[in-house]
Each structure stands twice: as structure tokens, then as C-alpha cells.
Amino acid sequence: MIKAILVDAGGVLFLRDKNGMGYVNQTLINFIKDNRDSFKFGVISTTSYDLEEILEKNGTRDLFDIVITSGKTGLDKNEVEIYGLK
């Protein structure tokens, strides 16, 4: 049984249009809002920038139970240890 869904930031939560401009994947945001009672949601990224700050600015931080970045953990998404963090 799935209890949590972890999404990638780049290319999943944040998309780019044909001009390279970034935008939030509203379809995913709507899915998360519609399913918060059924699942916990987290976002993960190999980025070194402050992803939580970006999520706060666009009003989506409260949708995620956990935000994990390589910049804060020192771990890459390819390292299994990153998936055990709380």
C-alpha cells in the first residue's frame, strides 16, 4: 500500500515552457491538493538552492510533508540513504 508520494522538483513539480521559462506544474499541485487526505507528499531535488524558500514564495510549501535537497543533505538522489531521511 502506498502511503507517501515523493516527487522530483525539476521536470516534475517545476516545468519549463518552450522559451525556457519555469512554471509550477498546476496539474500536479491539483492532484496533491485533492489527495492530501490519502497520502503524504514530499519533494526531492539534487539542487543546491533553497527549494523550501521557492516553495514558500509560490505558496506550495504547506502541501509537502518533507522537502529534501542535495544542498541541505549532502546526498544525491542516486544515494539510497537520502530516501531514509525524515
Secondary structure, DSSP 4 states (H G I P E B T S, - for coil): ---EEEEETBTTTEEE-TTS-EEE-HHHHHHHHHHTTT-EEEEEE---S-HHHHHHHTT-GGG-SEEEEHHHHS--TTSGGGGG--
